Amino acid sequence: MATPKSRYTYSEHCDVIRETFGRLGDKWTLVVIVILSAGPQRFSALQNGVVGISQRMLTVTLRKLERDGIVRRTVFAEVPPRVEYELTPMGVTLIAPVTALADWSIDNHEVIAQHQNSADAKYGTEFVPTTVRPKTSHAGSAPALLVT
């Protein structure tokens, strides 16, 4: 199967692509976008729909998406106040690629797991994801990064 060609060269737009992928590619953002693709949601409905997200992380994710112009927050003058979140017109343009990626994830999850098991058996160990965490530093020095 032929690899589709991008209309841009990666090197030409590397910074923009990396920045955007970094913002959208965290643990929760794409899941929130998928849930909001069904229409406006209250905070509690979003929290129930995003299994495992804390109240704080949902708040941070929604604020980030609002700042980027992807989500609109509407406060209704009611008692008690009602707040709804919905995708903006720009956010709606993300529905097709994000749901395609979600569908791809579901369709390929088992195959990926099989490949991971084969690789683990081949190399005799489980692959450990690389993470960057602060290393404990000595007093007065800047913290170093430790890749594990």
N, C-alpha and C positions, 0 to 999 in steps of 0.2 A: 504494500500500500504506500502510495506517495505521501510524503510529508507536506502538509499545506504550507504555503509560503506566507509569511507575514507581509503586510503592506509597508512595514517599516523595518529598517535594520535595527537590530537590538542595540548596537553600539551607539547609534544616533540618538536613541531615546532611553538609554539605560537608566539614567537617574530618575526620570519620570516613571518608568515602569517599576523599578525597584521600590520607589517611594509609595506608589499606589498599591502594589502587591503587599508591601509591608503593612500598610494601613488596613487593607481588607483581609489579609491572610492570618490574622491572629486566631486564637482558639474559638471565639464566640461570634465575630462580626458576620460571617457568611451565614451562620445558622439564624441569627436575628433577621437578616435580610430575607431569607427563605420564609420565615414565619410572617414577616410584614408583607410579603408578596400576596398574602391572602386578604389584605386590607388593613385598615386602622385597628390597632390593638391597645388595650390598656396595659399598664405596667405589669399588673398581676397576671394577666393572660400571657404576656411575653415570658414572665418568669416561670410560669407553669409549662410553657411550651419548650423552653430551653432547659432541658434536663441537666441538672448539676451546676447551673450558674448561680453565683451568689447575688444578693441584692446589690452589693457594691459594684461587682463586675458588670452587671446589666446596666447600672446607672452610668458607669464609665464608658461602656460600649455605645450606649444611646447618645451620650453627650458628644462623643467623638464623631459619630455618624451625623449628628445634627450640625456640628461644626463644619464638617466636610460638605454639607448641603445634600446629603443622601436621605436623611430622615427629618421630618417636620414634627415638632412637639406642639400640641395644641392644648391649652388650659381652658376649660369651660368654667364660666362664672356660676358655679353651683355650690351648694352646701350639702355635703362636703365637696371640695373641688374635685373635678374629674379631669384627668390628663390622658390624652391619646397620642399615640405615635403612629406615623404613617410614612411611607416612602414618598419622597418628592418626585417630580417628573424625571430628574436625573437619576434618582434611586430606582425608579421603575425600569430604566434602561439596563439595570443590573440583573433583573429577574431572569431573563433568558440565559445568560452565561452562568449565573450562580446556580440556578436550578439544573442546568445541564451538568455542571460539576457535581452537584449533589446526586443526581441520577447516576452519573459515572461512578461515584464513590460507592453507591449501593450496589450497582451492577457488578463492580469489580472487587468488592471487599473480600469475598471468599478466595478469589484467585490470588489477590495480593497476599493474603494470609498463607496460602499454599506456597507461594514463592518465598516468603519469609521463613517458613518452616524448613524448606529445602536448603536455603542459604544457611540457616542455623545448623542443620545437620552436616552440611558440607564443611563449614568452618569450625565445627565443634563448640560453638559458643553462640549465645544470643548477641545480636547486634545491639549496642547500647547507643541511644540517640546522643548526639553531641550537644551539650548545653554549655552556656557560658555563665559563670557565676562569679561573684566577687570573691577574691581570695583574702583571707585575713591578713591585714598588713601590720607592719611594725608602727609604733607610735611616730607620728610626724611624717610618714610617707604616704603617698597616694595609693589607694587600693589598686591591686593588680587584678587582671582577669585570668581566670583559670578555666581552661577548656577541659571538660571531662567527658 
